């Protein structure tokens, strides 16, 4: 096997292993939630309401920031950053 094929095979194996680790980590932290003191942190409470909508009193997420909520916010920020970067690149180079 050539060095390039060997490198490619090791890279694919490493990526698959990282995907497995990512899945295990998600399972381990998916139930993590942080209590939110809405009186002490009104801006955070307002931001959560803006992103996730008004939560009913019986919603288990009410008063908490869950791992899934955190990940969703990261995805939103990433998408916004990519859109902004695309806009800048388009304006500057096209």
N, CA, C and O atoms as a CHARMM CRD file, in Angstrom:
* protein
*
  376
    1    1 UNK  N      0.84800  -1.17500   0.00000 PROA 1      0.00000
    2    1 UNK  CA     0.00000   0.00000   0.00000 PROA 1      0.00000
    3    1 UNK  C      0.89600   1.24100   0.00000 PROA 1      0.00000
    4    1 UNK  O      1.86300   1.31600   0.75700 PROA 1      0.00000
    5    2 UNK  N      0.57100   2.19500  -0.83900 PROA 2      0.00000
    6    2 UNK  CA     1.38300   3.40800  -0.91600 PROA 2      0.00000
    7    2 UNK  C      1.22100   4.22600   0.36000 PROA 2      0.00000
    8    2 UNK  O      0.27700   4.04300   1.12900 PROA 2      0.00000
    9    3 UNK  N      2.16500   5.12600   0.55600 PROA 3      0.00000
   10    3 UNK  CA     2.09300   6.00200   1.72900 PROA 3      0.00000
   11    3 UNK  C      0.81200   6.82400   1.72600 PROA 3      0.00000
   12    3 UNK  O      0.20300   7.03400   2.77500 PROA 3      0.00000
   13    4 UNK  N      0.39800   7.29100   0.54300 PROA 4      0.00000
   14    4 UNK  CA    -0.81400   8.09800   0.44300 PROA 4      0.00000
   15    4 UNK  C     -2.04500   7.28800   0.82600 PROA 4      0.00000
   16    4 UNK  O     -2.90200   7.77500   1.56400 PROA 4      0.00000
   17    5 UNK  N     -2.14200   6.06400   0.33300 PROA 5      0.00000
   18    5 UNK  CA    -3.28000   5.20400   0.68000 PROA 5      0.00000
   19    5 UNK  C     -3.27500   4.85700   2.16200 PROA 5      0.00000
   20    5 UNK  O     -4.32700   4.81600   2.80000 PROA 5      0.00000
   21    6 UNK  N     -2.09500   4.61000   2.70200 PROA 6      0.00000
   22    6 UNK  CA    -1.97900   4.30600   4.12800 PROA 6      0.00000
   23    6 UNK  C     -2.42200   5.50700   4.96500 PROA 6      0.00000
   24    6 UNK  O     -3.14700   5.35600   5.94800 PROA 6      0.00000
   25    7 UNK  N     -1.98500   6.68300   4.57000 PROA 7      0.00000
   26    7 UNK  CA    -2.36900   7.91100   5.26800 PROA 7      0.00000
   27    7 UNK  C     -3.87300   8.12300   5.17900 PROA 7      0.00000
   28    7 UNK  O     -4.51700   8.48300   6.16500 PROA 7      0.00000
   29    8 UNK  N     -4.42700   7.89800   3.99100 PROA 8      0.00000
   30    8 UNK  CA    -5.87200   8.05800   3.78900 PROA 8      0.00000
   31    8 UNK  C     -6.64500   7.08700   4.67800 PROA 8      0.00000
   32    8 UNK  O     -7.62700   7.47200   5.31200 PROA 8      0.00000
   33    9 UNK  N     -6.21100   5.84600   4.72600 PROA 9      0.00000
   34    9 UNK  CA    -6.88300   4.82300   5.54000 PROA 9      0.00000
   35    9 UNK  C     -6.83200   5.18400   7.02600 PROA 9      0.00000
   36    9 UNK  O     -7.83500   5.06300   7.72800 PROA 9      0.00000
   37   10 UNK  N     -5.66700   5.62700   7.50400 PROA 10     0.00000
   38   10 UNK  CA    -5.54000   6.02700   8.91000 PROA 10     0.00000
   39   10 UNK  C     -6.41700   7.24100   9.20600 PROA 10     0.00000
   40   10 UNK  O     -7.02200   7.33200  10.27400 PROA 10     0.00000
   41   11 UNK  N     -6.47900   8.15900   8.26500 PROA 11     0.00000
   42   11 UNK  CA    -7.31300   9.35200   8.44800 PROA 11     0.00000
   43   11 UNK  C     -8.78400   8.98100   8.54600 PROA 11     0.00000
   44   11 UNK  O     -9.50200   9.49500   9.40300 PROA 11     0.00000
   45   12 UNK  N     -9.23100   8.09300   7.67400 PROA 12     0.00000
   46   12 UNK  CA   -10.62900   7.64000   7.70500 PROA 12     0.00000
   47   12 UNK  C    -10.92600   6.94200   9.02400 PROA 12     0.00000
   48   12 UNK  O    -11.97200   7.17600   9.62800 PROA 12     0.00000
   49   13 UNK  N    -10.01200   6.08700   9.47500 PROA 13     0.00000
   50   13 UNK  CA   -10.19300   5.40100  10.76000 PROA 13     0.00000
   51   13 UNK  C    -10.27600   6.40300  11.91100 PROA 13     0.00000
   52   13 UNK  O    -11.10600   6.25700  12.80700 PROA 13     0.00000
   53   14 UNK  N     -9.41200   7.42000  11.88200 PROA 14     0.00000
   54   14 UNK  CA    -9.40900   8.42900  12.94400 PROA 14     0.00000
   55   14 UNK  C    -10.71800   9.21700  12.94700 PROA 14     0.00000
   56   14 UNK  O    -11.26900   9.49800  14.01100 PROA 14     0.00000
   57   15 UNK  N    -11.21400   9.57300  11.77000 PROA 15     0.00000
   58   15 UNK  CA   -12.47800  10.31400  11.67900 PROA 15     0.00000
   59   15 UNK  C    -13.62600   9.47000  12.21000 PROA 15     0.00000
   60   15 UNK  O    -14.48200   9.97800  12.93400 PROA 15     0.00000
   61   16 UNK  N    -13.65800   8.19100  11.86100 PROA 16     0.00000
   62   16 UNK  CA   -14.71200   7.30200  12.36200 PROA 16     0.00000
   63   16 UNK  C    -14.64500   7.18800  13.87800 PROA 16     0.00000
   64   16 UNK  O    -15.67600   7.19100  14.55000 PROA 16     0.00000
   65   17 UNK  N    -13.43800   7.08800  14.41700 PROA 17     0.00000
   66   17 UNK  CA   -13.27800   6.99300  15.87200 PROA 17     0.00000
   67   17 UNK  C    -13.73000   8.28900  16.54900 PROA 17     0.00000
   68   17 UNK  O    -14.37000   8.24900  17.60000 PROA 17     0.00000
   69   18 UNK  N    -13.40400   9.42300  15.95900 PROA 18     0.00000
   70   18 UNK  CA   -13.85100  10.70500  16.51100 PROA 18     0.00000
   71   18 UNK  C    -15.37100  10.82400  16.47600 PROA 18     0.00000
   72   18 UNK  O    -15.96700  11.35600  17.41300 PROA 18     0.00000
   73   19 UNK  N    -16.00000  10.34100  15.42100 PROA 19     0.00000
   74   19 UNK  CA   -17.46700  10.35300  15.34400 PROA 19     0.00000
   75   19 UNK  C    -18.06400   9.48500  16.45400 PROA 19     0.00000
   76   19 UNK  O    -19.07300   9.85300  17.05600 PROA 19     0.00000
   77   20 UNK  N    -17.44000   8.33200  16.72400 PROA 20     0.00000
   78   20 UNK  CA   -17.90900   7.46800  17.81900 PROA 20     0.00000
   79   20 UNK  C    -17.77600   8.17500  19.16600 PROA 20     0.00000
   80   20 UNK  O    -18.69000   8.13700  19.99000 PROA 20     0.00000
   81   21 UNK  N    -16.63600   8.81600  19.37800 PROA 21     0.00000
   82   21 UNK  CA   -16.41300   9.54400  20.62700 PROA 21     0.00000
   83   21 UNK  C    -17.41800  10.68000  20.76500 PROA 21     0.00000
   84   21 UNK  O    -17.95900  10.90900  21.84700 PROA 21     0.00000
   85   22 UNK  N    -17.66500  11.38700  19.67600 PROA 22     0.00000
   86   22 UNK  CA   -18.63900  12.48500  19.68700 PROA 22     0.00000
   87   22 UNK  C    -20.02000  11.96400  20.09600 PROA 22     0.00000
   88   22 UNK  O    -20.71100  12.59900  20.89200 PROA 22     0.00000
   89   23 UNK  N    -20.41800  10.82000  19.55900 PROA 23     0.00000
   90   23 UNK  CA   -21.70600  10.23100  19.92100 PROA 23     0.00000
   91   23 UNK  C    -21.76600   9.84800  21.39000 PROA 23     0.00000
   92   23 UNK  O    -22.77400  10.08800  22.05400 PROA 23     0.00000
   93   24 UNK  N    -20.69500   9.25500  21.90100 PROA 24     0.00000
   94   24 UNK  CA   -20.64700   8.87100  23.31500 PROA 24     0.00000
   95   24 UNK  C    -20.70600  10.10100  24.22100 PROA 24     0.00000
   96   24 UNK  O    -21.41300  10.10500  25.22900 PROA 24     0.00000
   97   25 UNK  N    -19.96400  11.13200  23.85900 PROA 25     0.00000
   98   25 UNK  CA   -19.99500  12.36400  24.65200 PROA 25     0.00000
   99   25 UNK  C    -21.38600  12.97400  24.66300 PROA 25     0.00000
  100   25 UNK  O    -21.86400  13.43300  25.70000 PROA 25     0.00000
  101   26 UNK  N    -22.03400  12.97700  23.50200 PROA 26     0.00000
  102   26 UNK  CA   -23.38300  13.54400  23.43500 PROA 26     0.00000
  103   26 UNK  C    -24.33000  12.76800  24.35000 PROA 26     0.00000
  104   26 UNK  O    -25.15400  13.36500  25.04100 PROA 26     0.00000
  105   27 UNK  N    -24.21300  11.43900  24.35400 PROA 27     0.00000
  106   27 UNK  CA   -25.04800  10.62600  25.25100 PROA 27     0.00000
  107   27 UNK  C    -24.78900  10.99200  26.71000 PROA 27     0.00000
  108   27 UNK  O    -25.71700  11.08800  27.51200 PROA 27     0.00000
  109   28 UNK  N    -23.50900  11.19700  27.04200 PROA 28     0.00000
  110   28 UNK  CA   -23.14400  11.48200  28.43100 PROA 28     0.00000
  111   28 UNK  C    -23.61000  12.85600  28.90100 PROA 28     0.00000
  112   28 UNK  O    -23.95500  13.02100  30.07100 PROA 28     0.00000
  113   29 UNK  N    -23.62500  13.83700  28.01200 PROA 29     0.00000
  114   29 UNK  CA   -23.95100  15.20000  28.43900 PROA 29     0.00000
  115   29 UNK  C    -25.34100  15.65600  28.00900 PROA 29     0.00000
  116   29 UNK  O    -25.74300  16.77700  28.32200 PROA 29     0.00000
  117   30 UNK  N    -26.07100  14.82000  27.30600 PROA 30     0.00000
  118   30 UNK  CA   -27.37600  15.25500  26.78400 PROA 30     0.00000
  119   30 UNK  C    -28.37800  15.58300  27.89300 PROA 30     0.00000
  120   30 UNK  O    -29.33400  16.32100  27.65500 PROA 30     0.00000
  121   31 UNK  N    -28.17800  15.05300  29.08700 PROA 31     0.00000
  122   31 UNK  CA   -29.09400  15.34500  30.19100 PROA 31     0.00000
  123   31 UNK  C    -28.60100  16.47200  31.09800 PROA 31     0.00000
  124   31 UNK  O    -29.24500  16.79500  32.09700 PROA 31     0.00000
  125   32 UNK  N    -27.46600  17.06600  30.75200 PROA 32     0.00000
  126   32 UNK  CA   -26.92800  18.16100  31.55600 PROA 32     0.00000
  127   32 UNK  C    -27.80600  19.39500  31.36700 PROA 32     0.00000
  128   32 UNK  O    -28.17600  19.74700  30.24600 PROA 32     0.00000
  129   33 UNK  N    -28.12600  20.03300  32.46600 PROA 33     0.00000
  130   33 UNK  CA   -28.86700  21.28700  32.41000 PROA 33     0.00000
  131   33 UNK  C    -28.39500  22.18800  33.54600 PROA 33     0.00000
  132   33 UNK  O    -28.05400  21.72600  34.63500 PROA 33     0.00000
  133   34 UNK  N    -28.38600  23.48000  33.26000 PROA 34     0.00000
  134   34 UNK  CA   -27.92500  24.47600  34.22100 PROA 34     0.00000
  135   34 UNK  C    -29.12200  25.31200  34.63800 PROA 34     0.00000
  136   34 UNK  O    -29.85100  25.83200  33.79300 PROA 34     0.00000
  137   35 UNK  N    -29.32300  25.43900  35.93600 PROA 35     0.00000
  138   35 UNK  CA   -30.42700  26.23800  36.46900 PROA 35     0.00000
  139   35 UNK  C    -30.17900  27.70400  36.14100 PROA 35     0.00000
  140   35 UNK  O    -29.08100  28.22000  36.34700 PROA 35     0.00000
  141   36 UNK  N    -31.20000  28.36000  35.63600 PROA 36     0.00000
  142   36 UNK  CA   -31.11200  29.77300  35.27400 PROA 36     0.00000
  143   36 UNK  C    -31.90200  30.60300  36.27400 PROA 36     0.00000
  144   36 UNK  O    -33.11100  30.43000  36.42600 PROA 36     0.00000
  145   37 UNK  N    -31.20900  31.49700  36.94900 PROA 37     0.00000
  146   37 UNK  CA   -31.87400  32.45300  37.83400 PROA 37     0.00000
  147   37 UNK  C    -32.31000  33.61900  36.95600 PROA 37     0.00000
  148   37 UNK  O    -31.51500  34.50500  36.64300 PROA 37     0.00000
  149   38 UNK  N    -33.57400  33.60700  36.56400 PROA 38     0.00000
  150   38 UNK  CA   -34.08300  34.59700  35.61900 PROA 38     0.00000
  151   38 UNK  C    -34.06200  36.01100  36.19000 PROA 38     0.00000
  152   38 UNK  O    -33.92700  36.97400  35.43600 PROA 38     0.00000
  153   39 UNK  N    -34.19400  36.15200  37.50900 PROA 39     0.00000
  154   39 UNK  CA   -34.15100  37.48300  38.12400 PROA 39     0.00000
  155   39 UNK  C    -32.73700  38.06600  38.08100 PROA 39     0.00000
  156   39 UNK  O    -32.55900  39.26200  37.85400 PROA 39     0.00000
  157   40 UNK  N    -31.74300  37.21800  38.29900 PROA 40     0.00000
  158   40 UNK  CA   -30.35400  37.67500  38.29000 PROA 40     0.00000
  159   40 UNK  C    -29.79900  37.80800  36.87100 PROA 40     0.00000
  160   40 UNK  O    -28.82300  38.52600  36.65200 PROA 40     0.00000
  161   41 UNK  N    -30.41500  37.12000  35.91000 PROA 41     0.00000
  162   41 UNK  CA   -29.92400  37.10800  34.53000 PROA 41     0.00000
  163   41 UNK  C    -31.04800  37.38200  33.53500 PROA 41     0.00000
  164   41 UNK  O    -31.34500  36.53100  32.69600 PROA 41     0.00000
  165   42 UNK  N    -31.67300  38.54600  33.61200 PROA 42     0.00000
  166   42 UNK  CA   -32.81400  38.80900  32.73600 PROA 42     0.00000
  167   42 UNK  C    -32.45600  38.82000  31.25100 PROA 42     0.00000
  168   42 UNK  O    -33.28400  38.45800  30.41600 PROA 42     0.00000
  169   43 UNK  N    -31.23000  39.23300  30.91300 PROA 43     0.00000
  170   43 UNK  CA   -30.83800  39.25000  29.50200 PROA 43     0.00000
  171   43 UNK  C    -30.74500  37.83400  28.94000 PROA 43     0.00000
  172   43 UNK  O    -31.15200  37.58500  27.80600 PROA 43     0.00000
  173   44 UNK  N    -30.21600  36.91900  29.72600 PROA 44     0.00000
  174   44 UNK  CA   -30.12900  35.52600  29.28100 PROA 44     0.00000
  175   44 UNK  C    -31.52700  34.93900  29.15500 PROA 44     0.00000
  176   44 UNK  O    -31.83000  34.25800  28.17600 PROA 44     0.00000
  177   45 UNK  N    -32.37100  35.19800  30.13100 PROA 45     0.00000
  178   45 UNK  CA   -33.75000  34.69600  30.08200 PROA 45     0.00000
  179   45 UNK  C    -34.46900  35.23300  28.84800 PROA 45     0.00000
  180   45 UNK  O    -35.19000  34.49500  28.17700 PROA 45     0.00000
  181   46 UNK  N    -34.27700  36.50500  28.55000 PROA 46     0.00000
  182   46 UNK  CA   -34.91200  37.11900  27.38000 PROA 46     0.00000
  183   46 UNK  C    -34.36800  36.50000  26.08500 PROA 46     0.00000
  184   46 UNK  O    -35.13000  36.23700  25.15500 PROA 46     0.00000
  185   47 UNK  N    -33.06000  36.27200  26.02700 PROA 47     0.00000
  186   47 UNK  CA   -32.45400  35.66300  24.84100 PROA 47     0.00000
  187   47 UNK  C    -32.99600  34.25100  24.61800 PROA 47     0.00000
  188   47 UNK  O    -33.27600  33.86500  23.48300 PROA 47     0.00000
  189   48 UNK  N    -33.14400  33.48300  25.69400 PROA 48     0.00000
  190   48 UNK  CA   -33.68400  32.12400  25.57500 PROA 48     0.00000
  191   48 UNK  C    -35.11300  32.17300  25.05700 PROA 48     0.00000
  192   48 UNK  O    -35.49800  31.36300  24.21400 PROA 48     0.00000
  193   49 UNK  N    -35.89500  33.11200  25.55500 PROA 49     0.00000
  194   49 UNK  CA   -37.27200  33.25600  25.08000 PROA 49     0.00000
  195   49 UNK  C    -37.29400  33.63700  23.60300 PROA 49     0.00000
  196   49 UNK  O    -38.13100  33.13600  22.85200 PROA 49     0.00000
  197   50 UNK  N    -36.39000  34.51100  23.17900 PROA 50     0.00000
  198   50 UNK  CA   -36.32800  34.91600  21.76800 PROA 50     0.00000
  199   50 UNK  C    -35.99000  33.73300  20.86500 PROA 50     0.00000
  200   50 UNK  O    -36.56100  33.59700  19.78300 PROA 50     0.00000
  201   51 UNK  N    -35.07600  32.88600  21.29800 PROA 51     0.00000
  202   51 UNK  CA   -34.63900  31.75900  20.46700 PROA 51     0.00000
  203   51 UNK  C    -35.62100  30.59500  20.53100 PROA 51     0.00000
  204   51 UNK  O    -35.95000  30.00700  19.50100 PROA 51     0.00000
  205   52 UNK  N    -36.09200  30.25700  21.72500 PROA 52     0.00000
  206   52 UNK  CA   -36.88600  29.04000  21.90000 PROA 52     0.00000
  207   52 UNK  C    -38.37300  29.29400  22.11900 PROA 52     0.00000
  208   52 UNK  O    -39.16100  28.35200  22.20000 PROA 52     0.00000
  209   53 UNK  N    -38.75400  30.55400  22.21300 PROA 53     0.00000
  210   53 UNK  CA   -40.15300  30.88000  22.43200 PROA 53     0.00000
  211   53 UNK  C    -40.51400  30.83300  23.90400 PROA 53     0.00000
  212   53 UNK  O    -39.73700  30.38400  24.74700 PROA 53     0.00000
  213   54 UNK  N    -41.70800  31.30600  24.18300 PROA 54     0.00000
  214   54 UNK  CA   -42.21000  31.31200  25.55800 PROA 54     0.00000
  215   54 UNK  C    -42.45300  29.86800  25.99300 PROA 54     0.00000
  216   54 UNK  O    -43.09300  29.10000  25.27500 PROA 54     0.00000
  217   55 UNK  N    -41.94600  29.50200  27.16100 PROA 55     0.00000
  218   55 UNK  CA   -42.11700  28.13700  27.65700 PROA 55     0.00000
  219   55 UNK  C    -43.26400  28.08600  28.64700 PROA 55     0.00000
  220   55 UNK  O    -43.42600  28.97800  29.48000 PROA 55     0.00000
  221   56 UNK  N    -44.05200  27.03600  28.54400 PROA 56     0.00000
  222   56 UNK  CA   -45.15600  26.83500  29.47900 PROA 56     0.00000
  223   56 UNK  C    -44.59800  26.43900  30.83700 PROA 56     0.00000
  224   56 UNK  O    -43.46300  25.97400  30.94100 PROA 56     0.00000
  225   57 UNK  N    -45.39400  26.62300  31.86300 PROA 57     0.00000
  226   57 UNK  CA   -44.95700  26.30200  33.22500 PROA 57     0.00000
  227   57 UNK  C    -44.58900  24.83000  33.37900 PROA 57     0.00000
  228   57 UNK  O    -43.70800  24.49400  34.16900 PROA 57     0.00000
  229   58 UNK  N    -45.25600  23.94700  32.63100 PROA 58     0.00000
  230   58 UNK  CA   -44.97600  22.51100  32.77200 PROA 58     0.00000
  231   58 UNK  C    -43.87300  22.03200  31.82600 PROA 58     0.00000
  232   58 UNK  O    -43.58000  20.83700  31.78100 PROA 58     0.00000
  233   59 UNK  N    -43.25600  22.94700  31.06900 PROA 59     0.00000
  234   59 UNK  CA   -42.14500  22.58700  30.18400 PROA 59     0.00000
  235   59 UNK  C    -40.93200  22.25300  31.04900 PROA 59     0.00000
  236   59 UNK  O    -40.50900  23.09200  31.84400 PROA 59     0.00000
  237   60 UNK  N    -40.35800  21.05000  30.91900 PROA 60     0.00000
  238   60 UNK  CA   -39.22100  20.67200  31.77200 PROA 60     0.00000
  239   60 UNK  C    -37.97800  21.53600  31.54100 PROA 60     0.00000
  240   60 UNK  O    -37.06800  21.54200  32.36900 PROA 60     0.00000
  241   61 UNK  N    -37.93500  22.26100  30.42800 PROA 61     0.00000
  242   61 UNK  CA   -36.78900  23.13500  30.15700 PROA 61     0.00000
  243   61 UNK  C    -36.92100  24.49300  30.83900 PROA 61     0.00000
  244   61 UNK  O    -35.93600  25.22300  30.95300 PROA 61     0.00000
  245   62 UNK  N    -38.12200  24.83900  31.29400 PROA 62     0.00000
  246   62 UNK  CA   -38.35600  26.16800  31.87600 PROA 62     0.00000
  247   62 UNK  C    -37.44900  26.37500  33.08400 PROA 62     0.00000
  248   62 UNK  O    -37.42000  25.56200  34.00800 PROA 62     0.00000
  249   63 UNK  N    -36.71500  27.47700  33.05400 PROA 63     0.00000
  250   63 UNK  CA   -35.80800  27.79600  34.15400 PROA 63     0.00000
  251   63 UNK  C    -34.44400  27.14500  34.03900 PROA 63     0.00000
  252   63 UNK  O    -33.62400  27.25700  34.95100 PROA 63     0.00000
  253   64 UNK  N    -34.19200  26.46400  32.92800 PROA 64     0.00000
  254   64 UNK  CA   -32.91600  25.77700  32.73700 PROA 64     0.00000
  255   64 UNK  C    -32.35300  26.06700  31.35400 PROA 64     0.00000
  256   64 UNK  O    -33.08600  26.39700  30.42200 PROA 64     0.00000
  257   65 UNK  N    -31.04900  25.93800  31.24300 PROA 65     0.00000
  258   65 UNK  CA   -30.38500  25.90700  29.94900 PROA 65     0.00000
  259   65 UNK  C    -29.91500  24.47100  29.77800 PROA 65     0.00000
  260   65 UNK  O    -29.07000  23.99700  30.53700 PROA 65     0.00000
  261   66 UNK  N    -30.45600  23.78200  28.78900 PROA 66     0.00000
  262   66 UNK  CA   -30.09400  22.38400  28.56900 PROA 66     0.00000
  263   66 UNK  C    -28.94500  22.29400  27.56700 PROA 66     0.00000
  264   66 UNK  O    -28.65200  23.24800  26.84700 PROA 66     0.00000
  265   67 UNK  N    -28.31400  21.14700  27.53800 PROA 67     0.00000
  266   67 UNK  CA   -27.22500  20.92700  26.58800 PROA 67     0.00000
  267   67 UNK  C    -27.72600  21.07600  25.15800 PROA 67     0.00000
  268   67 UNK  O    -27.04500  21.67100  24.32200 PROA 67     0.00000
  269   68 UNK  N    -28.90000  20.54500  24.87000 PROA 68     0.00000
  270   68 UNK  CA   -29.44300  20.66100  23.51600 PROA 68     0.00000
  271   68 UNK  C    -29.72700  22.11800  23.15300 PROA 68     0.00000
  272   68 UNK  O    -29.52800  22.51800  22.00500 PROA 68     0.00000
  273   69 UNK  N    -30.18600  22.90800  24.11100 PROA 69     0.00000
  274   69 UNK  CA   -30.40400  24.33700  23.86200 PROA 69     0.00000
  275   69 UNK  C    -29.07500  25.01700  23.54000 PROA 69     0.00000
  276   69 UNK  O    -28.98700  25.82800  22.61800 PROA 69     0.00000
  277   70 UNK  N    -28.05600  24.67800  24.30400 PROA 70     0.00000
  278   70 UNK  CA   -26.71800  25.23200  24.08200 PROA 70     0.00000
  279   70 UNK  C    -26.21400  24.87300  22.68700 PROA 70     0.00000
  280   70 UNK  O    -25.69300  25.73000  21.97300 PROA 70     0.00000
  281   71 UNK  N    -26.36800  23.60900  22.30100 PROA 71     0.00000
  282   71 UNK  CA   -25.90700  23.17200  20.98200 PROA 71     0.00000
  283   71 UNK  C    -26.68700  23.86600  19.87400 PROA 71     0.00000
  284   71 UNK  O    -26.10900  24.23000  18.85000 PROA 71     0.00000
  285   72 UNK  N    -27.97100  24.05300  20.05900 PROA 72     0.00000
  286   72 UNK  CA   -28.76800  24.74700  19.04900 PROA 72     0.00000
  287   72 UNK  C    -28.28900  26.18800  18.89400 PROA 72     0.00000
  288   72 UNK  O    -28.19800  26.69400  17.77500 PROA 72     0.00000
  289   73 UNK  N    -27.98600  26.83800  19.99100 PROA 73     0.00000
  290   73 UNK  CA   -27.46400  28.20900  19.91600 PROA 73     0.00000
  291   73 UNK  C    -26.12500  28.24100  19.18300 PROA 73     0.00000
  292   73 UNK  O    -25.87300  29.15200  18.39500 PROA 73     0.00000
  293   74 UNK  N    -25.27100  27.26300  19.43500 PROA 74     0.00000
  294   74 UNK  CA   -23.99900  27.20400  18.71100 PROA 74     0.00000
  295   74 UNK  C    -24.22100  27.03600  17.21200 PROA 74     0.00000
  296   74 UNK  O    -23.52200  27.65300  16.40900 PROA 74     0.00000
  297   75 UNK  N    -25.19000  26.20300  16.83000 PROA 75     0.00000
  298   75 UNK  CA   -25.49600  26.02300  15.40300 PROA 75     0.00000
  299   75 UNK  C    -26.00100  27.32600  14.78300 PROA 75     0.00000
  300   75 UNK  O    -25.64300  27.66000  13.65400 PROA 75     0.00000
  301   76 UNK  N    -26.82600  28.05400  15.51800 PROA 76     0.00000
  302   76 UNK  CA   -27.33200  29.34200  15.02400 PROA 76     0.00000
  303   76 UNK  C    -26.17900  30.32600  14.83500 PROA 76     0.00000
  304   76 UNK  O    -26.09900  31.00800  13.81400 PROA 76     0.00000
  305   77 UNK  N    -25.29400  30.39500  15.81800 PROA 77     0.00000
  306   77 UNK  CA   -24.15400  31.30600  15.73500 PROA 77     0.00000
  307   77 UNK  C    -23.24300  30.91200  14.57500 PROA 77     0.00000
  308   77 UNK  O    -22.76700  31.77500  13.83800 PROA 77     0.00000
  309   78 UNK  N    -23.00100  29.62400  14.41500 PROA 78     0.00000
  310   78 UNK  CA   -22.16400  29.14700  13.31300 PROA 78     0.00000
  311   78 UNK  C    -22.78400  29.51400  11.96700 PROA 78     0.00000
  312   78 UNK  O    -22.08700  30.00100  11.07700 PROA 78     0.00000
  313   79 UNK  N    -24.08200  29.28600  11.81500 PROA 79     0.00000
  314   79 UNK  CA   -24.76400  29.61400  10.55500 PROA 79     0.00000
  315   79 UNK  C    -24.72300  31.11700  10.29500 PROA 79     0.00000
  316   79 UNK  O    -24.51300  31.54500   9.16000 PROA 79     0.00000
  317   80 UNK  N    -24.92200  31.91400  11.33600 PROA 80     0.00000
  318   80 UNK  CA   -24.87000  33.36900  11.17300 PROA 80     0.00000
  319   80 UNK  C    -23.46500  33.81200  10.77200 PROA 80     0.00000
  320   80 UNK  O    -23.30500  34.68700   9.92000 PROA 80     0.00000
  321   81 UNK  N    -22.46500  33.21700  11.37600 PROA 81     0.00000
  322   81 UNK  CA   -21.07900  33.54200  11.03200 PROA 81     0.00000
  323   81 UNK  C    -20.75000  33.17500   9.59600 PROA 81     0.00000
  324   81 UNK  O    -20.08400  33.93700   8.89400 PROA 81     0.00000
  325   82 UNK  N    -21.21600  32.00800   9.15500 PROA 82     0.00000
  326   82 UNK  CA   -20.98100  31.59600   7.77400 PROA 82     0.00000
  327   82 UNK  C    -21.68900  32.52600   6.80100 PROA 82     0.00000
  328   82 UNK  O    -21.13200  32.88000   5.76200 PROA 82     0.00000
  329   83 UNK  N    -22.91100  32.92100   7.13000 PROA 83     0.00000
  330   83 UNK  CA   -23.66000  33.83300   6.26200 PROA 83     0.00000
  331   83 UNK  C    -22.95600  35.18200   6.18300 PROA 83     0.00000
  332   83 UNK  O    -22.84600  35.76600   5.10500 PROA 83     0.00000
  333   84 UNK  N    -22.48500  35.67400   7.31200 PROA 84     0.00000
  334   84 UNK  CA   -21.77800  36.95900   7.33100 PROA 84     0.00000
  335   84 UNK  C    -20.48700  36.86100   6.53300 PROA 84     0.00000
  336   84 UNK  O    -20.17000  37.76100   5.75500 PROA 84     0.00000
  337   85 UNK  N    -19.74000  35.78000   6.71900 PROA 85     0.00000
  338   85 UNK  CA   -18.49200  35.59800   5.97400 PROA 85     0.00000
  339   85 UNK  C    -18.76100  35.52900   4.47700 PROA 85     0.00000
  340   85 UNK  O    -18.02900  36.12600   3.68700 PROA 85     0.00000
  341   86 UNK  N    -19.79600  34.81100   4.08500 PROA 86     0.00000
  342   86 UNK  CA   -20.15500  34.72600   2.66300 PROA 86     0.00000
  343   86 UNK  C    -20.50000  36.09800   2.11500 PROA 86     0.00000
  344   86 UNK  O    -20.10300  36.45000   1.00400 PROA 86     0.00000
  345   87 UNK  N    -21.23300  36.86500   2.89000 PROA 87     0.00000
  346   87 UNK  CA   -21.61700  38.21200   2.47300 PROA 87     0.00000
  347   87 UNK  C    -20.39000  39.10200   2.28500 PROA 87     0.00000
  348   87 UNK  O    -20.29400  39.84200   1.30600 PROA 87     0.00000
  349   88 UNK  N    -19.46700  39.02500   3.21800 PROA 88     0.00000
  350   88 UNK  CA   -18.24300  39.83100   3.12800 PROA 88     0.00000
  351   88 UNK  C    -17.41100  39.39700   1.92900 PROA 88     0.00000
  352   88 UNK  O    -16.93600  40.23600   1.16400 PROA 88     0.00000
  353   89 UNK  N    -17.23400  38.08900   1.76400 PROA 89     0.00000
  354   89 UNK  CA   -16.44700  37.58900   0.63500 PROA 89     0.00000
  355   89 UNK  C    -17.07700  37.97700  -0.69200 PROA 89     0.00000
  356   89 UNK  O    -16.38300  38.36600  -1.63000 PROA 89     0.00000
  357   90 UNK  N    -18.38500  37.86800  -0.76200 PROA 90     0.00000
  358   90 UNK  CA   -19.08500  38.22300  -1.99400 PROA 90     0.00000
  359   90 UNK  C    -18.90800  39.70600  -2.30100 PROA 90     0.00000
  360   90 UNK  O    -18.65900  40.08300  -3.44600 PROA 90     0.00000
  361   91 UNK  N    -19.03500  40.53200  -1.29100 PROA 91     0.00000
  362   91 UNK  CA   -18.90900  41.97900  -1.47200 PROA 91     0.00000
  363   91 UNK  C    -17.47700  42.36900  -1.84600 PROA 91     0.00000
  364   91 UNK  O    -17.27300  43.26200  -2.66800 PROA 91     0.00000
  365   92 UNK  N    -16.50000  41.71300  -1.25300 PROA 92     0.00000
  366   92 UNK  CA   -15.09900  42.09100  -1.46100 PROA 92     0.00000
  367   92 UNK  C    -14.47800  41.49500  -2.72100 PROA 92     0.00000
  368   92 UNK  O    -13.60400  42.10900  -3.33300 PROA 92     0.00000
  369   93 UNK  N    -14.92500  40.30700  -3.10800 PROA 93     0.00000
  370   93 UNK  CA   -14.21900  39.60200  -4.17200 PROA 93     0.00000
  371   93 UNK  C    -15.03600  39.33200  -5.42200 PROA 93     0.00000
  372   93 UNK  O    -14.50700  38.79700  -6.39600 PROA 93     0.00000
  373   94 UNK  N    -16.29300  39.68400  -5.41500 PROA 94     0.00000
  374   94 UNK  CA   -17.10500  39.41000  -6.60900 PROA 94     0.00000
  375   94 UNK  C    -17.56400  40.70400  -7.22400 PROA 94     0.00000
  376   94 UNK  O    -18.26000  40.69100  -8.23900 PROA 94     0.00000
